[in-house]
Every structure is written in structure tokens, then in C-alpha cells.
Amino acid sequence: MEDPQDLELNDSAGLRRFSRSLPMALLRARESVMERFRPNLRENSLTDQQWRVLRALFEYGKKDLGELSNMCCLLKPSITRIIRSMEKRLLLEKLLDPQDHRRTIVSITANGRDLIHKVGPNSELIYQDMALILGSNELDDLYKKLDTLIAKLNKNYN
């Protein structure tokens, strides 16, 4: 049950209490989740962002930098730096789009797929552990609520 004080405005600035800041609650939740995944990523010399890029390319195939940036929730300057680093490690490759030389297409390499197969099983064990802690139904409900939040906010924003 929510503390009624959390629903009150905090001060003369008219702000809600910090404990009820949705962006902060989502960030705290993200950090709690990522603390479970990071050791597995670090053991394989991957950052959170690099793992997102690998996962997106593995699942969806070749993407241009703009699409990949949007899919992975990364700013374009960041994704450019991340791609460059992963390309040096031979996890990804970049090519100019043959139809539009202004576009850069990124794809996962065999080394990148091998890394997915190495990291993925441990990642799935972490998901199973979280489902045990939270409960499978609650985890499914959380996904649904987050999907609904995203869809409704995007609908009203665009």
C-alpha cells in the first residue's frame, strides 16, 4: 500500500515526492535487474550497451545505425562509438548500403553469434531466477504493464 505522504506534493515547487518519481523508480528497477546480469556480461568483456546491440542484431538481422540506435535506446554518437569498439573485436561488421551510401549497415559476425551462444544460457538462468523471486505471473504482468505504459505514452506523444 502506498504511503499517503508519497502522494502529496513535496514543497512549494509543486513537485511530487522523489520516492514517487516514475523516472527514478524505473531507473532503480533497471539497476536492480542489471546488477544480476552485469557479472555475466563482464566475464565476457561486454557492457550493457554492447549486449543490447548484439542481441538486437542476432534477433533482427542487419540494421542501419539509426534503426539500431532506436532499437537499443542509444544515442547515435554512443552507438557509433560502441559499433567501432565491437568491430575491432570482430563481433560486428559495417558496410555502406549499396543503394544509399549515406547509410551504414551493421551486422553480427560469426564471432558475435558465438558470444551470444556463450552468454545467452547464463542470461536465461538469471531470468529463471528472477521469475522464481518475483513469480512467473507477476513477471508476465510486469511486462504487460510496461508494454501498455510504452504504447499509451507513445500514442499520446506522437
N, C-alpha and C positions, 0 to 999 in steps of 0.2 A: 504494500500500500504506500502511496506517495505521502510524503510529509507535507501537510498543508502549507508550511512555510516555504517549501520549494516552489510552490505555485505563485507565491507573492512576488511582487516586484522588489528588487534588491535595494534600490536607493533612489535618490532624487533624479538620477539619469533615466529612470524608467526602464531599466534593464531587468530581465528575468534573472533569477539566481544562477550563478555559474554552474551549480550542480544540475541544472535543468537546461543547459546549453546543448542543443542537439548536436551541433558540430563537435563539441568536446566529448559528448557521450559516445558518438560514433568513432572518434579518434581513440578514446580509451579502449573501446571494444576491439578496434583494429589492432592496437598494440598488444592487448591480451591474447588475441588469436595469433598474431605474428610471432610472439615470444615462443610459441610452441613450434613454429615452422623454421625459424631462423637457424637453430643449430644444424638442422639437416641441410639447409642451403649453404651455411658457412663451411661445413665439412666438404662441400663440393665447389668451394670458391665462387659462390653465386650471391648476388644481392637480391633483395626482394624484387626490385625492378627488372633485373635480368631474368629472373624466373618467370615473371609475368610475360615478358617478351617471348621467351622460349615456349611457354605454354600456349600463347596465342598463335604463334606460327606453327607449332606442332598440330594444334587442333584445326586451325582455319586455313593453313597453307600460306602461300606468298601474299604479302601485303605491301602497299606503298607506305612510306613513312607517315603520312597523315592519318591513314586508316589505323595503322599500328599504334600511333600516338593516342588516338581516341580510344581504341580498344583497351589499351593498358593504362589509361588515365595518367599519361605522362606528357609533360610539355615538350614541344618539338625540339627545343635546344637540348633538353635532357635526353630524349630518345636518340638524337644524333650522336651524342657522346657515348651512350650505352651501346648502341649498334657498333660504333667504331671499336670499342673495347672487346665486344663479343666477336667481332670479325677477326681481330688479332688472335683470338683464342680458337679460331676456326669453327665456332659454333653456328655462325650465320654467314651468309654472303649477300652482297649488294650488287645489283645490276641496274643499269639505266633501262627504263621502259622503252622497248623498241618503237612503240607508237608515239610516245611523248617523252623526249629526252630531258624534260624538266622534272619528271617523276623518277624517284628511286624505289626500286622494288627490293624487298628483303625476304629471304627465305632461310629456313633452317637447313643445316648441313647434316651429314651422317653423324658427325661428332656431337652435334646438338641433340639429335634424336637419341643417341647413346646416353647422353647425360640425362635426358628426360626419363629413359628407362631405368637409370640408376637411382635418380632422386625420387621418382614417382611412387614406388612402393612404400617408401618411408613416409611420404606425404599422405598416402592413403591410410596408413596406420594412425597418423595423427588425427585425421578426420574421424576415424572409428573411435578413437579415444575421446574426442570432443562429443561425439554422439552418445557415448556412454555417460559422460559427465552431465551433459545437458538433457539428454533424452532425444531419441530419433525424431519423435513427433514435434518436440519443441524446436529442434534444429530445422526441420522442414518448415515449420510455422515461421521461424525467423527469416528464412529465405523468401517465403511468400510475402511477408510484411515488408521486407526490404525491396523486393521487386515492385510491390504496389506503391511504396513511397517514391521510388525512382520514376515509375511510369506516370504517376499523378503529378509529381513536381515537374517532370519534363513536359508533360502535356500543357500544363498551365504556364510554363516558362516560354515555350516556343510559340 
